[in-house]
Amino acid sequence: MKIKITALFLTSLFALSCTDLDEDLYDRVKDDNFGTTPSEVEALVGGAYSSLRGFSDGISNSFPGSEYVFFLNAVSSDETVIPTRGTDWFDGGQWQRAQTHTWQTTDGMILSAWRYCYAGIAKVNSIIYQIDKSGLTDEAKTPIYAELRAVRAYYYYMLLDMFGNVPIVTDFEDQNLPSNSTRQEVYDFVESELLDVLPNLKSEIVYSKFTQNVAYSLLARLYLNSEAFVGVARWQDCIDMCQNISGYSLNVDYFGNFATENQTSGEIIFAIPYDHTAGTVGNYMSSMSCHYLHRFTISPTGDYPWSANGMSAEPGVYSSFEEGDVRRNAMVEGEQINLATGSVIIMDSGEPLIYTEDIPDFTNSTQNVGIRLGKYEMKPGETWERDHDLVVIRYSEILMMQAECYVRLGSPGLAQPFVAQVRSRAGVDTPATIDLDFIDKELLREFLFEGRRRTDNIRFGTFFQPGWELGTTESYRAIFPIPETVVNTNANLVQNPGY
């Protein structure tokens, strides 16, 4: 099979492990053997899903669960900061620039986010090409195409959100250098692809696969952010998509969604599966936040992977939670006790390890400042690669999207029962009056550290207002620049305005 390498992708296809709905993993099917058995078809399509885990190479490190794609959206929002601690996490100043909304076209985090999406798109296009050339009947191909196009639409949704004016590439054999499409054209493409494939997607709940429920959820996200994306509000369309979703309910235990075996949760609409015993790579976000010695708070022998002492909550996030809100336990705060000694852990500096909400100088921080991520389960004996699945869409998001849209449509009373379900599960009361300011803050509390806060900030307008260590942000920074290396190697591409 001919595989093209273009300036758009800056990469060839990647040999990644594949996963099916039940987290059984398969080897990639050889091209000359493809199409003879259903298991071969399933394994090949599984490659589209495995691409969602990202990849690592000499140009960028793009694992979505723990690095650039997640960090880029989190640190540029009002929930997360990565302080520079001596030489740790300086990385050429890119995280400081993400915090202050002064990122540059040369920043590696931006290149990695771009390459993650387009490598996934290239993978999907290659599989569609293989399906085209297979001996399958047209009837057999139809549901396979639907699933693959839905995965590709998800990648384009992320590109629409992060970069706006990106090339739309669907032909695996086309070797011409692509040109930009407008943000409106990318928006229209995502919408039309999802609407077109919906009838041919599975209607039943199938874990970790693109089903009708997942497509409806993604369309709801698209319509929720429509005004921010293309200037046209579509609040009722968002509600309509949400009301098509069925078969899910809130998990009684909020943290059951983030447990090691979270694939059993009836709240998760879509997740990216991980299993270290099957060779998956990329899910080590929990290790990217806590202090190097935090492992002794989990195991008296330190039987827990190394931690990188990076991502922390912005000052003010932890204290914004009510004391009785169980979701506050998604953060690790205060004295950290060594289970072997019963005493506070002592850092190499001789000072006690106490996570503090205040961060006096995020460009030159001590090792202990910042409240840490504790949302996903951490337990003794884990490997570097975690086994919990990365949550992408939860049913609580469907409830909160409807609540927000009703408020925006002038019917806050209709939002009340949706918010009440979410707040009741968290152990806190729902206020009598619900407005957009409350919705905005509730989204932060419910979806803390889930990689979606930047999009909410932009939709609510807070992204452009002064904040912690942040001045006023110019409107063009609602999208990131096309990476400089991509523009320099493709004369058909035009840089996003303002950059």
Buried (B, 14 or more C-beta within 10 A) or exposed (E): EEEBEBBBBBBBBBEBBBBBBEBBBBEBBEBEEBBEEEEBBBBBBBBBBBBBBBBBEEEBBBBBBBBBBBBBBBBBBBBBBBBBBEEBBBBEBBBBBBBBBBBBBEBBBBBBBBBBBBBBBBBBBBBBBBBEEBEBEEEBBEBBBBBBBBBBBBBBBBBBBBBBBBBBBBEBEEEEBBEBBEBBBBBBBBBEBBEBBBEBBBEEBBBBBBBBBBBBBBBBBBBBBBBBBBEEBBBEBBBBBBEBBEEBEBBEEBBBBBBBEBBEBBBBBBBBBBBBEBEBBBBBBBBBBBBBBBBBBBBEEBEBBBBBBBBBBBBEBBEBBEEEBBBBEBBBBEEBBBBEEEEBBEBEEEEEBBBBBEBEEBBEBBBBBBBBBBBBBBEEEBEEBBBBBBBBBBBBBBBBBBBBBBBBBEEBEBBBEBBBBBBEBBBBEBEEEBEBEBBBEBBBBBBBBBBBBBBBBBBBEBBBEEBEBBEEBEEEBBBBBBBBBBBEBBEEBEBBEEB
